[in-house]
Amino acid sequence: MNISSAIVYAKPLHETALRAQLTALPGVEIHANTEDGRLIVTLECDDDEQSIDLYKTIEHLPGVLSVAMIYQQTESNPDQELTPCK
């Protein structure tokens, strides 16, 4: 599983439509936005190739100025996540 976060820079007049398009994409979740059109999103994909394809899809959505990956993690076996220490 590939989990990453990104900032999507949107044209201010397109933000509402872009939010709808982003939330319609599988594995994409919007966590925050700013008044100047930045959207903080996470992407969950099965593998790196699917993640790359999803970034390309987002980059080509109408109203997107740019996409900047902030964090990326690959889990080889997500069912065996570490539990926090007590």
PyMOL commands that place a pseudoatom at each C-alpha (Angstrom):
pseudoatom trace, name=CA, resn=MET, resi=1, chain=A, elem=C, hetatm=0, pos=[0.000, 0.000, 0.000]
pseudoatom trace, name=CA, resn=ASN, resi=2, chain=A, elem=C, hetatm=0, pos=[1.260, 3.469, -0.875]
pseudoatom trace, name=CA, resn=ILE, resi=3, chain=A, elem=C, hetatm=0, pos=[0.142, 6.349, 1.347]
pseudoatom trace, name=CA, resn=SER, resi=4, chain=A, elem=C, hetatm=0, pos=[1.094, 9.916, 0.535]
pseudoatom trace, name=CA, resn=SER, resi=5, chain=A, elem=C, hetatm=0, pos=[0.057, 13.471, 1.221]
pseudoatom trace, name=CA, resn=ALA, resi=6, chain=A, elem=C, hetatm=0, pos=[0.181, 16.454, -1.074]
pseudoatom trace, name=CA, resn=ILE, resi=7, chain=A, elem=C, hetatm=0, pos=[-0.730, 20.079, -1.458]
pseudoatom trace, name=CA, resn=VAL, resi=8, chain=A, elem=C, hetatm=0, pos=[-2.892, 20.742, -4.499]
pseudoatom trace, name=CA, resn=TYR, resi=9, chain=A, elem=C, hetatm=0, pos=[-2.690, 24.355, -5.643]
pseudoatom trace, name=CA, resn=ALA, resi=10, chain=A, elem=C, hetatm=0, pos=[-6.002, 25.360, -7.224]
pseudoatom trace, name=CA, resn=LYS, resi=11, chain=A, elem=C, hetatm=0, pos=[-7.078, 28.357, -9.236]
pseudoatom trace, name=CA, resn=PRO, resi=12, chain=A, elem=C, hetatm=0, pos=[-9.269, 30.280, -6.741]
pseudoatom trace, name=CA, resn=LEU, resi=13, chain=A, elem=C, hetatm=0, pos=[-12.357, 30.327, -8.976]
pseudoatom trace, name=CA, resn=HIS, resi=14, chain=A, elem=C, hetatm=0, pos=[-12.134, 26.551, -9.540]
pseudoatom trace, name=CA, resn=GLU, resi=15, chain=A, elem=C, hetatm=0, pos=[-11.708, 25.376, -5.941]
pseudoatom trace, name=CA, resn=THR, resi=16, chain=A, elem=C, hetatm=0, pos=[-15.308, 24.260, -5.335]
pseudoatom trace, name=CA, resn=ALA, resi=17, chain=A, elem=C, hetatm=0, pos=[-15.478, 22.194, -8.528]
pseudoatom trace, name=CA, resn=LEU, resi=18, chain=A, elem=C, hetatm=0, pos=[-12.009, 20.810, -7.911]
pseudoatom trace, name=CA, resn=ARG, resi=19, chain=A, elem=C, hetatm=0, pos=[-12.950, 19.688, -4.390]
pseudoatom trace, name=CA, resn=ALA, resi=20, chain=A, elem=C, hetatm=0, pos=[-15.835, 17.677, -5.863]
pseudoatom trace, name=CA, resn=GLN, resi=21, chain=A, elem=C, hetatm=0, pos=[-13.578, 16.126, -8.500]
pseudoatom trace, name=CA, resn=LEU, resi=22, chain=A, elem=C, hetatm=0, pos=[-10.913, 15.204, -5.953]
pseudoatom trace, name=CA, resn=THR, resi=23, chain=A, elem=C, hetatm=0, pos=[-13.323, 13.561, -3.526]
pseudoatom trace, name=CA, resn=ALA, resi=24, chain=A, elem=C, hetatm=0, pos=[-14.758, 11.514, -6.412]
pseudoatom trace, name=CA, resn=LEU, resi=25, chain=A, elem=C, hetatm=0, pos=[-11.351, 9.926, -7.037]
pseudoatom trace, name=CA, resn=PRO, resi=26, chain=A, elem=C, hetatm=0, pos=[-10.836, 6.591, -5.227]
pseudoatom trace, name=CA, resn=GLY, resi=27, chain=A, elem=C, hetatm=0, pos=[-8.326, 6.833, -2.387]
pseudoatom trace, name=CA, resn=VAL, resi=28, chain=A, elem=C, hetatm=0, pos=[-8.282, 10.651, -2.232]
pseudoatom trace, name=CA, resn=GLU, resi=29, chain=A, elem=C, hetatm=0, pos=[-9.331, 12.536, 0.874]
pseudoatom trace, name=CA, resn=ILE, resi=30, chain=A, elem=C, hetatm=0, pos=[-9.230, 16.309, 1.462]
pseudoatom trace, name=CA, resn=HIS, resi=31, chain=A, elem=C, hetatm=0, pos=[-8.161, 17.268, 4.983]
pseudoatom trace, name=CA, resn=ALA, resi=32, chain=A, elem=C, hetatm=0, pos=[-7.879, 21.053, 4.839]
pseudoatom trace, name=CA, resn=ASN, resi=33, chain=A, elem=C, hetatm=0, pos=[-7.905, 24.047, 2.542]
pseudoatom trace, name=CA, resn=THR, resi=34, chain=A, elem=C, hetatm=0, pos=[-6.723, 27.637, 2.633]
pseudoatom trace, name=CA, resn=GLU, resi=35, chain=A, elem=C, hetatm=0, pos=[-8.310, 30.840, 1.376]
pseudoatom trace, name=CA, resn=ASP, resi=36, chain=A, elem=C, hetatm=0, pos=[-5.716, 31.130, -1.389]
pseudoatom trace, name=CA, resn=GLY, resi=37, chain=A, elem=C, hetatm=0, pos=[-6.701, 27.797, -2.979]
pseudoatom trace, name=CA, resn=ARG, resi=38, chain=A, elem=C, hetatm=0, pos=[-4.355, 25.238, -1.395]
pseudoatom trace, name=CA, resn=LEU, resi=39, chain=A, elem=C, hetatm=0, pos=[-5.883, 21.845, -0.592]
pseudoatom trace, name=CA, resn=ILE, resi=40, chain=A, elem=C, hetatm=0, pos=[-4.184, 19.351, 1.724]
pseudoatom trace, name=CA, resn=VAL, resi=41, chain=A, elem=C, hetatm=0, pos=[-4.968, 15.827, 0.513]
pseudoatom trace, name=CA, resn=THR, resi=42, chain=A, elem=C, hetatm=0, pos=[-3.988, 12.235, 1.201]
pseudoatom trace, name=CA, resn=LEU, resi=43, chain=A, elem=C, hetatm=0, pos=[-3.826, 9.485, -1.383]
pseudoatom trace, name=CA, resn=GLU, resi=44, chain=A, elem=C, hetatm=0, pos=[-4.050, 5.775, -0.601]
pseudoatom trace, name=CA, resn=CYS, resi=45, chain=A, elem=C, hetatm=0, pos=[-3.148, 3.424, -3.426]
pseudoatom trace, name=CA, resn=ASP, resi=46, chain=A, elem=C, hetatm=0, pos=[-2.381, -0.277, -3.802]
pseudoatom trace, name=CA, resn=ASP, resi=47, chain=A, elem=C, hetatm=0, pos=[1.103, 0.299, -5.222]
pseudoatom trace, name=CA, resn=ASP, resi=48, chain=A, elem=C, hetatm=0, pos=[3.565, 2.906, -6.493]
pseudoatom trace, name=CA, resn=GLU, resi=49, chain=A, elem=C, hetatm=0, pos=[2.364, 2.704, -10.098]
pseudoatom trace, name=CA, resn=GLN, resi=50, chain=A, elem=C, hetatm=0, pos=[-1.238, 3.402, -9.114]
pseudoatom trace, name=CA, resn=SER, resi=51, chain=A, elem=C, hetatm=0, pos=[-0.017, 6.308, -6.968]
pseudoatom trace, name=CA, resn=ILE, resi=52, chain=A, elem=C, hetatm=0, pos=[1.879, 7.838, -9.888]
pseudoatom trace, name=CA, resn=ASP, resi=53, chain=A, elem=C, hetatm=0, pos=[-1.173, 7.492, -12.123]
pseudoatom trace, name=CA, resn=LEU, resi=54, chain=A, elem=C, hetatm=0, pos=[-3.360, 9.172, -9.498]
pseudoatom trace, name=CA, resn=TYR, resi=55, chain=A, elem=C, hetatm=0, pos=[-0.929, 12.099, -9.158]
pseudoatom trace, name=CA, resn=LYS, resi=56, chain=A, elem=C, hetatm=0, pos=[-0.972, 12.524, -12.949]
pseudoatom trace, name=CA, resn=THR, resi=57, chain=A, elem=C, hetatm=0, pos=[-4.788, 12.453, -12.945]
pseudoatom trace, name=CA, resn=ILE, resi=58, chain=A, elem=C, hetatm=0, pos=[-4.931, 15.136, -10.251]
pseudoatom trace, name=CA, resn=GLU, resi=59, chain=A, elem=C, hetatm=0, pos=[-2.331, 17.261, -12.029]
pseudoatom trace, name=CA, resn=HIS, resi=60, chain=A, elem=C, hetatm=0, pos=[-4.491, 17.332, -15.180]
pseudoatom trace, name=CA, resn=LEU, resi=61, chain=A, elem=C, hetatm=0, pos=[-7.806, 18.196, -13.492]
pseudoatom trace, name=CA, resn=PRO, resi=62, chain=A, elem=C, hetatm=0, pos=[-9.265, 21.554, -14.585]
pseudoatom trace, name=CA, resn=GLY, resi=63, chain=A, elem=C, hetatm=0, pos=[-8.302, 24.298, -12.155]
pseudoatom trace, name=CA, resn=VAL, resi=64, chain=A, elem=C, hetatm=0, pos=[-5.132, 22.644, -10.809]
pseudoatom trace, name=CA, resn=LEU, resi=65, chain=A, elem=C, hetatm=0, pos=[-2.076, 24.870, -10.917]
pseudoatom trace, name=CA, resn=SER, resi=66, chain=A, elem=C, hetatm=0, pos=[0.308, 22.303, -9.407]
pseudoatom trace, name=CA, resn=VAL, resi=67, chain=A, elem=C, hetatm=0, pos=[0.599, 19.336, -7.070]
pseudoatom trace, name=CA, resn=ALA, resi=68, chain=A, elem=C, hetatm=0, pos=[3.395, 19.004, -4.501]
pseudoatom trace, name=CA, resn=MET, resi=69, chain=A, elem=C, hetatm=0, pos=[3.987, 15.705, -2.711]
pseudoatom trace, name=CA, resn=ILE, resi=70, chain=A, elem=C, hetatm=0, pos=[4.777, 16.300, 0.960]
pseudoatom trace, name=CA, resn=TYR, resi=71, chain=A, elem=C, hetatm=0, pos=[5.038, 12.792, 2.382]
pseudoatom trace, name=CA, resn=GLN, resi=72, chain=A, elem=C, hetatm=0, pos=[5.101, 9.238, 1.022]
pseudoatom trace, name=CA, resn=GLN, resi=73, chain=A, elem=C, hetatm=0, pos=[5.211, 5.838, 2.717]
pseudoatom trace, name=CA, resn=THR, resi=74, chain=A, elem=C, hetatm=0, pos=[5.002, 2.346, 1.296]
pseudoatom trace, name=CA, resn=GLU, resi=75, chain=A, elem=C, hetatm=0, pos=[3.664, -0.437, 3.475]
pseudoatom trace, name=CA, resn=SER, resi=76, chain=A, elem=C, hetatm=0, pos=[4.613, -3.889, 2.217]
pseudoatom trace, name=CA, resn=ASN, resi=77, chain=A, elem=C, hetatm=0, pos=[2.094, -5.533, 4.539]
pseudoatom trace, name=CA, resn=PRO, resi=78, chain=A, elem=C, hetatm=0, pos=[-0.436, -3.008, 5.924]
pseudoatom trace, name=CA, resn=ASP, resi=79, chain=A, elem=C, hetatm=0, pos=[-2.182, -5.722, 7.961]
pseudoatom trace, name=CA, resn=GLN, resi=80, chain=A, elem=C, hetatm=0, pos=[0.911, -5.973, 10.165]
pseudoatom trace, name=CA, resn=GLU, resi=81, chain=A, elem=C, hetatm=0, pos=[1.115, -2.369, 11.314]
pseudoatom trace, name=CA, resn=LEU, resi=82, chain=A, elem=C, hetatm=0, pos=[3.213, -1.572, 14.349]
pseudoatom trace, name=CA, resn=THR, resi=83, chain=A, elem=C, hetatm=0, pos=[1.331, -0.928, 17.559]
pseudoatom trace, name=CA, resn=PRO, resi=84, chain=A, elem=C, hetatm=0, pos=[2.352, 2.029, 19.736]
pseudoatom trace, name=CA, resn=CYS, resi=85, chain=A, elem=C, hetatm=0, pos=[4.544, 1.357, 22.766]
pseudoatom trace, name=CA, resn=LYS, resi=86, chain=A, elem=C, hetatm=0, pos=[2.920, 1.786, 26.156]
for i in range(1, 86): cmd.bond("trace and resi %d" % i, "trace and resi %d" % (i + 1))
show_as sticks, trace
zoom trace
